[in-house]
Amino acid sequence: MRQIPKPLQNRLAARRAWIGLAALALGSAAGLSHAQTDTAWPSKPVKIVVPYGPGGAVDVVTRKLAQKLTEQTGQSFYIENKAGGTGTIGATQVARAEADGYTLMANDTTFSLLPHIFKKLPFDVGQDLVPVSAFVFAPMALAVNATSPYTKLQDLLAAAKREPNRVSYGTGGPGTTPHFATEALGIAAGVNFMHVPFKGAGEATQAVLSNTVDFQIASPAGVMGNVKGGKMRVLAVSGDKRVSALPDAPTFAEAGVRWNGVVNWTGLWAPKNTPAPVLQKLQAEIAKAMASADLKAFADNMGAEARQIGASDMAKMLKDSTEAWGKVVTHTAFEKQ
């Protein structure tokens, strides 16, 4: 075998060392760049996908939060409505987005229902989207048109008992929180309602306003404007106490139904592998927003509570909610899609 001259061996060794150092430098630069991106977040507009149509509670609450985050960070947070598939179309879009903190998803309690609704989802509910923070906890209100003949909850329930499946209610689609919350009310009261699904909670509200359906159960955020405008009337609210923004509306228990109903909440999710520093900064900004006077006034005005819980508590809440909904879904014999 031919022997490589000593000078050439030295030059080759030096070249290999230089290549190794260059690779190390490039790796360090990439890591530094990534770290700088994390700490500089947000350095460009942040998109929040609302997987429902405009006008519903998730849309209303998230727009208010986005406005506040824009004020706090100096960077634009904007909403993109992506309705359809009980929120799965928008959720899939976010699950497949780049995990850099610039695409997020807003949703509510409905997210915990997805495993009960679909046989198979285009994303992994427990893995592909990670909880970031939950905020604005709101009771749910049963609302009718202001001209409705039902002036009390017992009037509506009595009509449903006389003619099963005639008294109708609207929701943003099969499998949404209002859908199963209304079915849970029917179970508690021993009546059967007729479900009329729409593309979003906002459309369901319009159906109540046009007397297309008799009532809807929705977060106060979605109906409060019409209630204050004299176009809708609330017959009952969920929870164990009356809502300050709706002092004349009794709780379901006060109205004669042994059922506390559902307390809805809104939250944000991010694609898996989103950098921890980004999630931590986002959580801190949400906590700051919820502690602000204008967000507290906003929540109070719609009968809700402005507070923030972090990722671990939100994950536990999702788990508990999923288990609780399972009992209602089983009782209603809902067939998975």
C-alpha positions as CSV (number, residue, x, y, z in Angstrom):
1,M,0.0,0.0,0.0
2,R,1.3,3.4,-1.0
3,Q,2.3,5.6,2.0
4,I,0.7,9.1,2.1
5,P,3.5,11.7,2.6
6,K,3.6,13.2,6.1
7,P,3.0,16.8,4.9
8,L,-0.2,15.7,3.0
9,Q,-1.4,13.8,6.1
10,N,-1.1,17.0,8.2
11,R,-3.0,19.0,5.6
12,L,-5.8,16.4,5.5
13,A,-6.0,16.3,9.3
14,A,-6.2,20.1,9.4
15,R,-8.9,20.2,6.8
16,R,-11.0,17.6,8.7
17,A,-10.6,19.6,11.8
18,W,-11.7,22.8,10.0
19,I,-14.8,21.0,8.6
20,G,-15.7,19.8,12.0
21,L,-15.4,23.2,13.5
22,A,-17.5,24.7,10.7
23,A,-20.2,22.2,11.2
24,L,-20.2,22.8,15.0
25,A,-20.4,26.6,14.3
26,L,-23.3,26.2,11.9
27,G,-25.1,24.0,14.4
28,S,-24.5,26.5,17.2
29,A,-25.7,29.3,15.0
30,A,-28.8,27.4,14.1
31,G,-29.5,26.7,17.8
32,L,-28.9,30.3,18.6
33,S,-31.1,31.4,15.8
34,H,-33.9,29.1,17.1
35,A,-33.4,30.4,20.6
36,Q,-33.5,34.0,19.4
37,T,-36.7,33.2,17.5
38,D,-38.3,31.7,20.6
39,T,-37.4,34.7,22.8
40,A,-38.3,37.2,20.2
41,W,-41.8,35.7,19.7
42,P,-44.0,37.2,18.4
43,S,-42.0,38.9,15.7
44,K,-44.7,38.6,13.0
45,P,-48.5,38.3,13.0
46,V,-50.0,35.4,14.9
47,K,-53.0,33.5,13.4
48,I,-55.6,32.1,15.7
49,V,-57.9,29.6,13.9
50,V,-61.5,29.5,15.2
51,P,-62.9,26.2,13.9
52,Y,-66.5,27.6,13.8
53,G,-68.3,30.4,12.0
54,P,-68.3,34.0,13.1
55,G,-70.6,35.2,15.9
56,G,-70.4,32.2,18.2
57,A,-69.0,32.3,21.8
58,V,-65.6,31.0,20.8
59,D,-65.3,33.6,18.1
60,V,-66.5,36.5,20.3
61,V,-64.2,35.6,23.2
62,T,-61.2,34.9,21.1
63,R,-61.5,38.1,19.1
64,K,-61.5,40.0,22.4
65,L,-58.4,38.2,23.6
66,A,-56.7,38.7,20.2
67,Q,-57.3,42.4,20.5
68,K,-55.8,42.5,23.9
69,L,-52.7,40.4,23.0
70,T,-52.1,42.7,20.0
71,E,-52.1,45.7,22.4
72,Q,-49.8,43.9,24.9
73,T,-47.2,42.6,22.5
74,G,-47.3,45.2,19.7
75,Q,-47.7,42.4,17.2
76,S,-51.0,41.5,15.4
77,F,-53.0,38.6,16.6
78,Y,-55.8,37.9,14.1
79,I,-58.7,35.4,13.7
80,E,-59.3,33.0,10.8
81,N,-62.7,31.3,10.9
82,K,-62.5,27.7,9.5
83,A,-65.9,26.2,10.2
84,G,-67.0,22.6,9.5
85,G,-66.8,19.1,10.8
86,T,-67.7,20.0,14.4
87,G,-64.4,22.0,14.6
88,T,-62.2,19.3,13.1
89,I,-61.5,21.1,9.8
90,G,-59.9,24.0,11.6
91,A,-58.2,21.7,14.2
92,T,-56.6,19.6,11.4
93,Q,-55.2,22.8,9.8
94,V,-53.5,23.8,13.0
95,A,-52.3,20.3,13.8
96,R,-50.5,20.2,10.5
97,A,-49.2,23.8,10.8
98,E,-45.5,24.6,11.5
99,A,-44.9,24.4,15.2
100,D,-43.4,27.9,15.6
101,G,-46.1,29.7,17.7
102,Y,-47.6,31.6,14.8
103,T,-50.6,29.3,14.2
104,L,-52.9,28.5,17.1
105,M,-56.4,27.1,17.6
106,A,-59.1,28.4,19.8
107,N,-61.9,26.1,20.9
108,D,-64.1,25.3,23.9
109,T,-65.5,22.4,25.8
110,T,-66.5,20.9,22.5
111,F,-62.9,19.7,21.9
112,S,-63.3,17.2,24.7
113,L,-66.3,15.7,22.9
114,L,-64.4,14.8,19.7
115,P,-63.4,11.3,20.8
116,H,-67.1,10.5,21.4
117,I,-68.3,11.9,18.0
118,F,-65.9,10.5,15.5
119,K,-64.7,7.0,14.8
120,K,-61.5,8.3,13.3
121,L,-60.0,11.8,13.3
122,P,-57.5,13.2,10.8
123,F,-55.3,14.1,13.8
124,D,-54.4,12.6,17.2
125,V,-56.5,14.5,19.8
126,G,-54.1,13.8,22.6
127,Q,-50.8,14.3,20.7
128,D,-51.0,16.6,17.7
129,L,-52.4,19.6,19.5
130,V,-51.1,20.6,22.9
131,P,-53.1,22.6,25.5
132,V,-51.8,26.1,26.1
133,S,-54.2,27.9,28.3
134,A,-57.9,28.0,29.2
135,F,-59.7,31.3,30.0
136,V,-63.1,33.0,30.2
137,F,-65.3,30.5,32.0
138,A,-68.9,31.0,31.3
139,P,-72.2,29.4,32.2
140,M,-74.6,28.5,29.4
141,A,-77.9,30.1,28.8
142,L,-81.1,28.8,27.4
143,A,-82.4,31.6,25.2
144,V,-85.6,32.1,23.2
145,N,-86.9,34.7,20.9
146,A,-88.3,37.7,22.8
147,T,-91.7,37.1,21.2
148,S,-91.7,33.4,22.1
149,P,-94.7,32.0,23.9
150,Y,-92.4,30.4,26.3
151,T,-91.8,32.9,29.1
152,K,-90.6,30.4,31.6
153,L,-88.5,27.2,31.4
154,Q,-91.3,25.1,32.7
155,D,-93.6,26.4,29.8
156,L,-91.1,25.1,27.3
157,L,-90.6,21.8,29.1
158,A,-94.4,21.3,29.4
159,A,-94.8,21.8,25.6
160,A,-92.0,19.3,25.0
161,K,-93.7,16.7,27.2
162,R,-97.1,17.2,25.4
163,E,-95.5,16.8,22.0
164,P,-92.2,15.0,22.0
165,N,-89.7,16.1,19.3
166,R,-91.7,19.1,18.4
167,V,-90.0,21.8,20.4
168,S,-86.9,22.5,18.4
169,Y,-83.4,23.8,19.3
170,G,-80.5,25.0,17.2
171,T,-76.8,24.4,17.6
172,G,-73.6,24.9,15.7
173,G,-73.7,21.2,14.6
174,P,-74.0,17.6,15.8
175,G,-71.6,16.8,18.7
176,T,-71.0,20.3,19.8
177,T,-71.2,21.3,23.5
178,P,-74.7,23.0,23.0
179,H,-76.0,19.8,21.3
180,F,-75.1,17.5,24.2
181,A,-75.8,20.1,26.9
182,T,-79.4,20.3,25.5
183,E,-79.7,16.6,25.3
184,A,-78.5,16.4,29.0
185,L,-81.2,18.9,29.9
186,G,-83.7,16.7,28.1
187,I,-82.5,13.7,30.1
188,A,-82.8,15.6,33.4
189,A,-86.3,16.9,32.6
190,G,-87.6,13.7,31.0
191,V,-88.4,15.3,27.6
192,N,-87.3,14.9,24.0
193,F,-86.4,18.0,21.8
194,M,-85.9,18.2,18.1
195,H,-82.3,19.1,17.2
196,V,-81.7,21.4,14.2
197,P,-78.0,21.7,13.4
198,F,-76.4,24.7,11.7
199,K,-72.8,25.5,10.6
200,G,-72.1,27.6,13.6
201,A,-73.5,29.0,16.9
202,G,-74.0,32.3,15.2
203,E,-76.3,30.7,12.6
204,A,-78.2,29.0,15.4
205,T,-78.8,32.4,17.1
206,Q,-80.1,33.8,13.8
207,A,-82.5,30.8,13.7
208,V,-83.8,31.7,17.1
209,L,-84.2,35.4,16.0
210,S,-86.1,34.4,12.9
211,N,-88.3,31.9,14.9
212,T,-86.9,29.0,12.7
213,V,-86.2,27.1,16.0
214,D,-87.7,27.6,19.4
215,F,-84.5,28.0,21.5
216,Q,-80.8,27.4,21.8
217,I,-78.4,26.7,24.7
218,A,-75.3,28.9,24.2
219,S,-72.6,30.7,26.0
220,P,-73.9,34.2,27.1
221,A,-71.2,35.7,25.0
222,G,-73.0,34.6,21.9
223,V,-76.5,35.9,22.8
224,M,-75.9,38.7,25.3
225,G,-76.0,41.4,22.6
226,N,-79.5,40.3,21.4
227,V,-80.7,39.9,25.0
228,K,-79.7,43.4,25.8
229,G,-81.2,44.6,22.6
230,G,-84.5,43.1,23.5
231,K,-84.5,40.5,20.7
232,M,-83.9,37.4,22.9
233,R,-84.9,36.3,26.4
234,V,-83.0,33.9,28.7
235,L,-85.1,31.4,30.6
236,A,-82.4,29.8,32.6
237,V,-78.6,29.6,33.1
238,S,-76.2,26.8,34.2
239,G,-74.2,26.8,37.3
240,D,-75.2,27.0,41.0
241,K,-75.8,30.8,41.1
242,R,-77.4,33.5,39.0
243,V,-75.3,35.5,36.6
244,S,-74.9,39.1,37.5
245,A,-75.3,40.2,33.9
246,L,-78.7,38.3,33.8
247,P,-80.1,38.9,37.3
248,D,-83.7,37.9,36.3
249,A,-82.7,34.6,34.8
250,P,-82.9,31.7,37.2
251,T,-80.6,28.8,37.4
252,F,-81.9,25.5,36.0
253,A,-82.3,24.3,39.6
254,E,-84.3,27.4,40.5
255,A,-86.4,26.9,37.4
256,G,-87.4,23.4,38.6
257,V,-84.9,21.1,36.9
258,R,-82.4,19.0,39.0
259,W,-79.5,19.8,36.7
260,N,-76.7,22.4,37.1
261,G,-75.9,22.3,33.4
262,V,-72.5,22.9,31.8
263,V,-69.9,25.7,32.4
264,N,-68.2,26.4,29.2
265,W,-64.7,27.7,28.7
266,T,-62.5,28.9,25.9
267,G,-58.9,27.9,25.4
268,L,-56.0,27.9,23.0
269,W,-54.0,24.9,21.6
270,A,-50.8,24.8,19.6
271,P,-49.2,22.3,17.3
272,K,-47.1,19.7,19.1
273,N,-43.4,20.5,19.4
274,T,-44.1,24.3,19.6
275,P,-41.0,25.6,21.5
276,A,-41.6,25.7,25.3
277,P,-40.4,29.3,25.6
278,V,-43.0,30.4,23.1
279,L,-45.8,28.6,25.0
280,Q,-44.6,30.0,28.3
281,K,-44.6,33.6,27.0
282,L,-48.1,33.1,25.4
283,Q,-49.4,31.8,28.8
284,A,-47.9,34.8,30.5
285,E,-49.5,37.2,28.0
286,I,-52.9,35.4,28.4
287,A,-52.7,35.6,32.2
288,K,-51.8,39.3,31.9
289,A,-54.8,39.9,29.6
290,M,-57.2,38.0,31.9
291,A,-56.1,40.2,34.9
292,S,-56.7,43.4,33.0
293,A,-59.7,45.6,33.9
294,D,-61.2,45.6,30.4
295,L,-61.1,41.8,30.0
296,K,-62.6,41.4,33.5
297,A,-65.4,43.9,32.5
298,F,-65.9,42.1,29.2
299,A,-66.3,38.7,30.9
300,D,-68.5,40.1,33.7
301,N,-70.7,41.8,31.1
302,M,-71.5,38.5,29.5
303,G,-71.9,36.6,32.8
304,A,-68.5,34.9,32.7
305,E,-65.3,34.9,34.7
306,A,-62.0,36.1,33.3
307,R,-59.3,33.9,34.7
308,Q,-56.5,31.8,33.2
309,I,-55.3,28.2,33.9
310,G,-52.1,26.7,32.5
311,A,-51.4,23.8,30.3
312,S,-51.3,21.0,32.9
313,D,-54.5,22.1,34.6
314,M,-56.2,22.5,31.2
315,A,-55.1,19.0,30.2
316,K,-56.6,17.6,33.3
317,M,-59.8,19.5,32.8
318,L,-60.0,18.1,29.2
319,K,-59.6,14.6,30.5
320,D,-62.3,15.0,33.2
321,S,-64.6,16.6,30.7
322,T,-64.1,13.8,28.1
323,E,-65.0,11.2,30.7
324,A,-68.1,13.2,31.9
325,W,-69.4,13.7,28.3
326,G,-69.1,10.0,27.7
327,K,-72.0,9.2,30.0
328,V,-74.3,11.7,28.2
329,V,-73.3,10.4,24.7
330,T,-74.0,6.8,25.8
331,H,-77.4,7.7,27.1
332,T,-78.4,9.5,23.9
333,A,-77.1,6.6,21.7
334,F,-75.2,9.0,19.5
335,E,-73.8,7.2,16.6
336,K,-70.2,8.1,15.8
337,Q,-69.5,9.7,12.5
